[in-house]
Amino acid sequence: MAAISPSVAAIRVAVRRALAELPADGPVLVACSGGADSLALAAAAAFVAPRSGRVAGLVTVDHGLQTGSAERAEAVARWAEQAGLSPVEVVRVEVAGRPGGPEAAAREARYQALVEAAGRHGAAALLTGHTRDDQAETVLLALARGAGPRGLAGMPVTRDLGGVPLVRPLLEISREQTRAACAALRLTPWQDPHNLDPAYARSRVRAQLLPALVRTLGPGVVDNLARTARLVAADNAVLDELAEDALLAARHPDGGLATKSLADLAGAVRGRVLRVWAHELGSPPAALSHRHIAALDALVTAWRGQGAAYLPGGLRVVRQADRLLPAPD
């Protein structure tokens, strides 16, 4: 019997651990573009899932943004069926007309398609092929835009996506390992030209910034950045628990939030309380920035009779005596 490639073995172990954390019912669906990361993940799922008493399928999304994208998607689906994955589905989406830049629009369309596919097949989870290198890039992008701890925590291993767990089993696996696994399994990954397009910030980080950091600081920088995300995420989890309790305590019996309770909180906790409350009021999370939270905080800690704080979604918050309240339309 031929020895198994170390990269193939590492990815299978990562997938096995991820599947062991999931509820028993329903298949898992691998989101696969045909690139090395998701292809290695799909191959591992095809091997591990039946040995774990689990059904694994695959969904590939055709964004229609490149010549030959439909053929690429069909080729991925044919390979998946041959590999024993089931169900297998190709989903075509329309990216044009969605808000945000091209990256954000494509991501929104893709995730919407994945959630809908998960619903059609009663999936217990969606698996994506984000790697340790993707995590390092995410941290660098967060640093560049001045993100706080939530941004520096990077991508979580598991998050809710429209009521379906989205799981990233490969966050401890390098991109080099996924490429090596594909080579060992004689799989030919698709090379997405967008990954090399300098018009996209992540592509510039991948092609220029991260390699420069590796040359300057050594190869350990990628793992160190990913580890930073894990450490910050653990701290965030504790602060979020404190904020949840603090929000409950700060709710005023007549509505809104009691400014005295808010003022007594540590700034890091108060900021989280105000952010969660702003979400409750209907402010879109993606549009809510540090300056919006700072404006709310000023109504608590530096109130001099100033007017409303304006939030995304056309919302206004005012202070009335000892309360923060959403202003009527």
Secondary structure, DSSP 8 states (H G I E B T S, - for coil): -----HHHHHHHHHHHHHHHTS-SSS-EEEE--SSHHHHHHHHHHHHHHHHTT--EEEEEEE---STTHHHHHHHHHHHHHHTT--SEEEEE---TT-SS-HHHHHHHHHHHHHHHHHHHHT-SEEE----HHHHHHHHHHHHHTT--HHHHT-S-SEEEETTEEEE-TTTTS-HHHHHHHHHHTT------GGGG-TTSHHHHIIIIIHHHHHHHH-THHHHHHHHHHHHHHHHHHHHHHHHHHHHHHHB-TTSSEEHHHHHTS-HHHHHHHHHHHHHHHT--GGG--HHHHHHHHHHHHS-SS---EEETTTEEEEEETTEEEE---
